[in-house]
Amino acid sequence: MDTLITTQRSVSSLIQDFGEGNIGIPEIQRDVVWDSEQVKGLVDSINQGYPCGSLILWEPRERDAGLVRSMLRPERLQQFQNRLPQYFLLDGQQRLTSLASVLLERSILRKVLAELEEEMPYLYGNLRRFPKEIEATTDGGGYKFPWVSLNRLFDGSVKDDPDYKTHLSQTQRAAVDSFTQRIRDYQFPIQIVRGRDYPTVGEIFARVNSLGTQLTGAEIHLARIVPHWKGITSKFRKYRHDLGQADYDLDLTFLMRAITVIECGVPQIKKLAAKVSQGDLTKDHLDRTWKKVMRATDTIIRVLQQEMGLDKMKFFTSKNVLVPLVYYAAMEKQKKSKTLATKSILRFFLLSQLSEHYGGAGETVLRRDLRHLTEPDTTPRQGLESLADSVEREARQYYRGLKVKPDDIWGVPSKNVILLMMYIVMRQQGATDFGLDSPRCLSEIHSGETQLHHIFPFNFMMADKDAKRLAESYKPSEFRSEVNDIANLTFVSQARNAAIGDIPPWQYLETETTKATRKAHFIPEDRELWRTENFREFLAERRKLLAQAMNALLKSLL
């Protein structure tokens, strides 16, 4: 029997199989999704007919059924009546899940990718200028005709809308049909691995990736570990559920990396995988290390929650920042220290993200960071202080004098450290949801309910006559970018965001907020700035207010 089959599959065929459960993602795969701009880039590349890489599938043997079952989330098994997938996706997770987020109905996506659906981005297209104008966003609200989600294009439901039939020309409708068909018909090169056990598949994948640029390889090393550490995936699953209840979503790769740094003093999971597969570490020993990881992780989360108001990690720019902190907390506990270097924890946490410390090769940066903490004759506290000093020097290269200027507060929200700082300073101000009837504190709104709200609503700004006059000095894409800029965003619940809809700010701010609420959300109190013609002045003033609060936060950590 051939062990490696090369073929091609269309996007529509792959997504159909994925939606029907014929292609599965092992639980030990990374729970990471591309951001909205990356998904938009993939769709555009397919539309242009550019090469977009290949996919690697593993076809398990019948004798692998037990292992296959242990590698799938119980919810996924239940969704497909306990039926196992024909193939496992080994390489190409980001591409396939990204396309699924665009082509599948959101209700189906929610069932197939329950653990990721909340983070999957939305793409909206302006049907009158399609496909020249496509917007990527993590917020599914605020867009109205002629803006339509691409999901509705691909499931065909948009054609039932009266607006589609009456407000689009035949040429515009043909452009939509041509685009969707090109995406569906695009052929991905596929390699199918047959007749191999999963550890061997992992080795094959590692060698394939070693010939090019390997992203992290973490899932490969996890594949080598799981068969030797029985029951660990169920323990991971339970702990991740507990973390999810606390609004902290830490994926399996992070957990394995935390185990690795405590066990091996380095972040490369392959080091741990080698020890485990060679029998150097017993299951009992690994279980004890796992308990250390849980205690240390809980400790760091508690510090971030209590000292910085970070009740959720939705706006973190990188989870890697927690790895050195978990190592530090574990070592401090091992030395039976009664106190933690809380200020150093907070300083490293925030400044490492402000300096984009983990913006490059994560494993390389982590390896360098761990050297500070593992230096001979250095206490855990001294190591952490040295590491915090290092990222402070980096941050000062980005922000002179470690001060945020108003002009620094701009850009798209995805992976934007300024958005994280906005959330922190609003929590410190006691910000609540909008609405006058017993509004909830932001910490009481679960990540799944927390949305980014346009203070000047997007659809309103696209339609208002004063806004159109304002936009005359912009290119259309530049004006949309300014409306979508983080300076025009704040945090509210999904319910309040929907209730406000397209109401202009000079109307809803009076009925939905108090003076104290507006102050906590850094909304200028000058009502003239709430008028459309003063939108730019509103943004400038809000940037000043936010910069002042952010600089006070940074000063408190130095």
N, C-alpha and C positions, 0 to 999 in steps of 0.2 A: 504494500500500500504506500502511495506517495506520502512523504512526511511534510512536504511544503508545496502548496498549490498556489499558483499565481493566476488571478482573474481580475475582472472589473465589475463594479456594481454601480448602478445609478443612485443618486441621492434619494430619489423617491423610494426605491427598493430598500435601501438601507434603513431609512426612517420608518418605513412600514414594518420591517422586521423588528426594529428597536421598539416601536410602539406596541407590537403584539407579543413582545417578550422573547422573541427568537434570538436576540442578541442581548446578552447581559453584561453588566459591569461588576467585577468582583468587589466584595466589600473592602478588600485590602487596597483597592485603587484609591487614588487621591480624591478627596472631596473638594476639588477646586474647579471653579468655573471661570471662563474668560470673562473679562469685563465687557460692557456694552460696545465700546469702540472696537475691541478685537472681534466681536461677533459681526459687527457691521463690516469690518475689513474682510472677513472670510466670505460673507455673502457677496460683497462687491467683487472679490477676486474670482469667485465662481461665475458671477454674471459676466465678467470680462474674459472668462475662459482661461484664467491663469492656472499654473500648477499649484495644487494645494496639499501636496503630500499624499501619503498612502495610509492605509489602515492595516493593522495586524490582528487577526482573529485566531483564537485557539478553539479547536473542536475537541472537547473532552472525550475520552474513551468511556465505555459503559462502566468499567471498573472504577472510574473516578467520581461516580455519582455522589458518594458520601462526602468527599472533599468539596465537590461543587456545591452541594447543599449548604455546607458549613461556611462557604465563602459568599453566600447571598444573604441580604437582609431579610428577616422573616416577613416584613411587610411586602417585599417584592414577591416572595413565594406565595403569599396569600393572594396577592393581586392576580396571579396567573394560575390559580387553583393548584398550587404545588408543582406545576410543570417546570422542569429545568430548561434553561436556554440551550439552543443547539450550539451556539458559539459564545465565547467570552471575548470581549474587546480588550486587547492587550496594549495596543498603541493607537492613539487617535481619539482618546476620550473627549478632549476639549472640542475637537472638530465635530464629532458626532453629537454630543450633548448640545453644542451651540446650534447646530442645524435643527436638532429636535425642538429647541426653544423657539425656533422661527416657524417650522413647518407643522408641528403638532398642535392640535387644539390645547389650550392651556389646561383644560380639565383632564385630558389624557396625560399631559406632561406631569401634572401634579401627582398622578397615580404612579407613573413610571419612575419619576425622579423626586419622590416626596421629600427627600432630605436636601435636595438642591433647588427645587422649583422656586423657593422664595428668593434666591439670589440670581436666578436666570434673568437676563436682560430682555427688554422689549425693543423691537424695531418698529418705527412708524414711518410710513411713506406719505408724501403729499401726492395724491393721485392726479392732481392737475399738472404736476411737473415730475412725473414718475419715469424712470427711477433716479432722476437727478437730485431729488431732495429726499433723503432718508435720514431720520434722526434715531440715535441710539440712546436709551434711557433705562434706568433701573426702576423707574416709577411708571406704573401702568395707567395712571390717570392723567387728566388734563388735556387730552388730544381729541379733537372732534373733526368731522368731515370738513375739508378734504383729506385730513390726516387720518390714516387707518393703520391698525397694527398689521404687520405682515402675516401674522397667524391667520387673520381673517381673509387675507388674499389667498393663502394656500389651502384653507379648508373650504373656500368658495362661498362662505356665508356673506361676504361683503356684497355679492351680486344681488342679494335679496333686499338691500337697502334702497329705499326710494331715491335717495340722493345719488347713488351710484348710477342709477338708470337715467335720471333726469338732468344731472349736473355735470356729467362727463361726456365728452365727444366720443365718437367712434374711434378716432385716432388715439385718444387717451386710454380708452378701454383696451384697445389692441396692444398698447405699450405694456399695460399691466399683464395681459395674457402672455405676451412674448417673454416678459421677465420671469414670471412664475414657471413657464415651461422650460426655460434655459436652466433654471436652478434645479428643477426636478430631473432633467435629463443628464446633468453633469455626471461624468463617470469617474469614480475614485478607483485607483489601483488597490487591489486587495491581496494580501498574503494570508493564507489559511494554514496554520500549523496543525498537523494531524498525528495521531499515534504516539504522542509524547506526554509524559507526566508533567505536572505543573512546575516542580523545581527545574526540570530540564527546559521547559518553555521559558522560565525566567532567565536561565543562562543564555538561551538563544537570543532573547530580546536584549539582554545586557550587551552581548557581542555585537548585535546589529547596531545598537546605539553608540557603542564605543567607536564605531567607524565615522560617526558624525558628531554633532553637538548634543550631548546627553542633557536632558532637562534636569532631572533629579535622580531618576532611577530608583526612587524610594520604593515604588510598588514592586519592583523586581526583587529587592532584598527582603521585602515583607513576604513575598511568595516563598522564599527559601526558609523563612523563620516559622511561618504558621504551621507547617506539618510537624515540626519538632516541639511546638509549644501548644499542646492541645488545650482547647477551651479559651485561648486568649482573645479570640475575636468576640466571643460572647461577653467577656469581661470589659473589653473595649466598648462594646455596644451599650452595656449598662451604664458605664461611666459617662460616655458621651451623652446619653439620655439625661443623666443627672446634670451634666454641664449645660445641656440645652434648657433645662428648667430654670437655670440661673442666667439664661440668655448669653451663654458663652459657647460658641461652636468651634471645637477643636478637632481637627480631622485625625485620621489614623496615622498619617505620616508625621504629624506633629507629635503624637503620643509616642510613636516608635523612636523619633529623634530624641525626645526627652529621656526615654529609657536608655538610649545609646550614650548620651552625654554623661549620665550618672554612672553607667556601667563601664564605659570605655574612656571617658574624658575627652572625646571628640564627637563631632556631630554626624560622621559618615555612618549611615545605617549598615553599610556593607561590612563594617568592622564587627558589629554585633551579629550580623547574619553569619559571618565566618565562624565566630565563636560558637554560636548555637548549632549550626550545621555540623561542626566538628565534635560536638558533644562536650565542649569545655564548660558549658553552663548548664546546670540542672534546672529542671522545671521549678523546683522549690526555690532555688536561688533567684530565678527570674521573677517568680511571683513576689518575693520580698522586695526586689527592685521596683516592681510595678507599684507596690504599696507606697514606696518612697516617692515615686513620681506623682501619684494621686495626692498625697499629703502636701507635697511642695507646690503642685499646681493649684490646689485649693487655697494655699496660703497666699500665693501671688495674686490670684483673682480677688481674694478678700481685701488685700491692700489696695488694689486698683478701684474696687467698688467703694470702699470706705474713705480712702484718702483723696481720690480724684473724681469720684462720682461716676465712674465708668461702670454702670450697671449692665451694659451690653457691649459686645465687641463688634457690633455691626459696622462701625466706622473705622476700625483699625486699618492701617495701610499694609501691615504685615504681621502674620502670626509668629514669625521667626523671632521677633523681639522678646517673646516669652521664654524661649529656650534657655538663654543664659540666666534669666531670672529664676527659672525652675531649678536649674543646677545650683545656683547660689543658695536658694532656700533649702534645698536638700542637704547641702554641705553644712550650712549653718545649724540645721536641725541635728545633723550627725555629731557636731561638736557640742550639742546641748546648750547652745546659746539661748538666752531667755528673751532677747530682743532682736529685731531685724533692723537693718540699715534702711529704714523706710524712705528717707529723703533720696538716698542714692538709687533705690529702686525706681522711684518716680522720675528722677532726673534722667536716668538711662532710658526708661520707657519712652518719655516724650521726646527727648533730644535725638534719640536714634531714629525716630520717625520723622522729626523735623529736618534732619540732615539727609534723609533718604538713604540711611545707612544700609538698609536691606534692599535697596533698589536694584542691585546687581546680582551676581551669582551668590545665592543665599548660603550655600554650603561652604563656599570659600570664606565668606564674611564670618559665618558662625565659627569656623575653625580658628580664625584669627581672634575672635572674641573670647573663645574658650581658653586661649593662651593666657589672657589676663587673669582668669580665674583659677588656672591650674599651675601657675608659677610656683616653683619650689620655695619654701620658707615664706609663702604669702598666705595670709588668712583669707577665708571667703569674703570677709568684709573689705579688706584691703584690695582684693582682686576686683570686686564690684566697683569700688571707688575709682580704681585705675581705669576700668572700662567706661565708667560714666564720664571721667575726665576726657577720655579719647573721643567719645561721640560729641562732647561739648565743643571740642576744638573743631570737629567737622561741621557742627551746626553753625559755628561762628563764621565759617566760610560762606555759608548760604545767607545768613542773617547777621549783618554787621552789628556788633554790640549785643547780639542775641535779642534784637528787637524786631518785631513784625511791623512792617510799614503798611498803611492802608492799601497801597498798590499790590501788596503780596496776597491780598484776599481776593482771589479771582479763580476762574477756571471751572472745569466740569467737576462734579462731586466724586466720581469714581476714583478710589485710591488717593484721595486728596487729603493730606495731613491737616490742612486748614479746616476742613469739615470736621475732622476729629476734634480739633481745638475748639471749634464753635460749639460742639456738643458739650465739651467739658466746661467751658465758661458759662454756658446756659444752665447746666446742672448746678454749678456753683451759685448761680443767681436764683435758683429755685424755680426755674421755668416750668410752666404747666402747659397742658394741651390748650388749644383754643376752645371757646365756648364759655358762657357765663354760668352754666348750671353745674357746679361742683367739678370743675376741670381736674383731670388727673395730673399728677407729677409725671415728668417724662420717664422717670424710672418705673412707673407703673404701666407704661405702654410697652408691650412685648415687641421684640424686633420685627415680628411678622406684621404687626399693626403700625409700626412707626414708618411714616412716609416723609419725604422731602416735599414741603409745600412751597409753591411759588407765591411769594407775597403779592407780586403783580402777576395774576394768573396768566399762564401761557396763551390759552385760547383767546382770552380777553385782549391781550397785547397784540395778537395776530389780527384781530378784527376791529379794534377801536380806531376811530378816525384820527384822534389825536396821536395815538401810537403810530399809525401809518405815516403821519407827517414827520414824527420823530425818526422813523426808520428810513426816511428818504436819503439821509446822509450816510447810510450804511449799505453794504451788500446785504441781501436777504439772509444769508447764512450767518453774517456777523451780528445782525440784530437778534436772530434766534439764539445765538450763543450768549449774548448779553442777558436776554430774558432767562436763559437757563443757567446763568452764572451763580456760583454759590452765594454771592452777596445778595441775591434775590431769593434765597432759600432759607427755610427754617424747618423745625421738626414738629410735626403734629401727628395725631392719630389718623388712620385711614378714614374713619367715620367723619371726622371734622373736615378733612381734606375734601372728601366727596360732597359734604354739605355746603362748603364754601363755593366749590365749583368755579365758575367764571365770573363771580361777583367782583367788581373793582374794589381795590383796597380802601378807598375813601368811604365805601359803604360798609363792608363787612368788618373792618377793624373797629368801628364804633359799636357794632352789635355782637361781635364774637370775642372781644378782648377788653381787658381793663388796662389802666395805666401801668399797673404793676406787671401784668403779663407782657405788655409791649416792652417794658424796660428789660425784663428778663430775656426777651428774645432780641434785644438790641435793635428794636424798631424805632426810628426817630419819632419824637412826639410832635414835631412840627407837622400839622395836618396838610399844609401846602405841599409837603414832600410826598404826600400820598396821592397826588394828582398825576395823571399820565404824563402831562407835559413836563413834569419835574422828575421823571423816572431816573435820569442820570444823576441828578442831585441827591435823590434818595439813596442810590447805591453808594455815592461818595460819602455821604454822612454815615450810613450804616457801616461802611468799611472802617471809618474812624472810630466808631464806638466799639466795634469788635477788636480792632487793633489795640486799643487801650486795655481792654480786659485780658487779651492774650498776653500782652507784655507784663501785666501784673501777675499773671499765672507763671510766666517764665521767671520773673524776678523772685518769686517765692521759692523756686527750686534751686536757686544759685547760692 
